C-alpha cells in the first residue's frame, strides 16, 4: 500500500477520535488491473484500471 493511503487511513482514525469515537478501525487499499486483448495474434487493446478505497468503522456511544 502506498504511504499516502496509509496516511489517509491514519488521518481518518485521528479525526474520528477527535470527534468522540471510542474505537476506530480504518483500512485503505489500492488495486490495479491490466487487461490485454489480442485478435488474430496481434495486440488490439490494453486497459489499465486503478482503484483506491478507504473504509472506516467507528464505535461511539455503544454503537457502530
KEMI-756657 format. One record per residue (C-alpha): residue number from 1; chain; x negated, y negated, z. Coordinates in steps of 0.1 Angstrom, whole numbers, plus 5000, padded with zeros to 4 digits. Layout:
[vodren NUM 'A' [X Y Z]]
...
//
This chain:
[vodren 1 'A' [5000 5000 5000]]
[vodren 2 'A' [4986 4966 4991]]
[vodren 3 'A' [4976 4944 5020]]
[vodren 4 'A' [5003 4918 5011]]
[vodren 5 'A' [5031 4943 5015]]
[vodren 6 'A' [5017 4953 5049]]
[vodren 7 'A' [5016 4916 5059]]
[vodren 8 'A' [5052 4912 5048]]
[vodren 9 'A' [5063 4941 5070]]
[vodren 10 'A' [5044 4927 5099]]
[vodren 11 'A' [5059 4892 5094]]
[vodren 12 'A' [5094 4908 5093]]
[vodren 13 'A' [5087 4925 5126]]
[vodren 14 'A' [5074 4893 5142]]
[vodren 15 'A' [5104 4873 5130]]
[vodren 16 'A' [5129 4898 5143]]
[vodren 17 'A' [5111 4899 5177]]
[vodren 18 'A' [5112 4861 5179]]
[vodren 19 'A' [5149 4862 5171]]
[vodren 20 'A' [5155 4885 5201]]
[vodren 21 'A' [5153 4921 5188]]
[vodren 22 'A' [5145 4947 5214]]
[vodren 23 'A' [5129 4971 5189]]
[vodren 24 'A' [5120 4966 5153]]
[vodren 25 'A' [5108 4990 5126]]
[vodren 26 'A' [5097 4979 5092]]
[vodren 27 'A' [5084 4997 5062]]
[vodren 28 'A' [5071 4984 5028]]
[vodren 29 'A' [5064 5003 4997]]
[vodren 30 'A' [5053 4999 4961]]
[vodren 31 'A' [5060 5023 4933]]
[vodren 32 'A' [5046 5023 4898]]
[vodren 33 'A' [5058 5044 4869]]
[vodren 34 'A' [5043 5046 4835]]
[vodren 35 'A' [5061 5063 4807]]
[vodren 36 'A' [5047 5073 4772]]
[vodren 37 'A' [5069 5083 4743]]
[vodren 38 'A' [5055 5100 4712]]
[vodren 39 'A' [5071 5106 4678]]
[vodren 40 'A' [5055 5128 4652]]
[vodren 41 'A' [5023 5128 4672]]
[vodren 42 'A' [5020 5091 4673]]
[vodren 43 'A' [5025 5069 4704]]
[vodren 44 'A' [5057 5050 4699]]
[vodren 45 'A' [5065 5034 4732]]
[vodren 46 'A' [5048 5026 4766]]
[vodren 47 'A' [5069 5015 4795]]
[vodren 48 'A' [5053 5003 4828]]
[vodren 49 'A' [5076 4997 4858]]
[vodren 50 'A' [5066 4984 4892]]
[vodren 51 'A' [5090 4981 4921]]
[vodren 52 'A' [5085 4968 4957]]
[vodren 53 'A' [5107 4972 4987]]
[vodren 54 'A' [5109 4961 5023]]
[vodren 55 'A' [5132 4978 5048]]
[vodren 56 'A' [5137 4965 5083]]
[vodren 57 'A' [5157 4983 5111]]
[vodren 58 'A' [5165 4962 5142]]
[vodren 59 'A' [5177 4973 5176]]
[vodren 60 'A' [5192 4945 5196]]
[vodren 61 'A' [5218 4943 5223]]
[vodren 62 'A' [5222 4981 5224]]
[vodren 63 'A' [5230 4983 5187]]
[vodren 64 'A' [5211 4989 5154]]
//
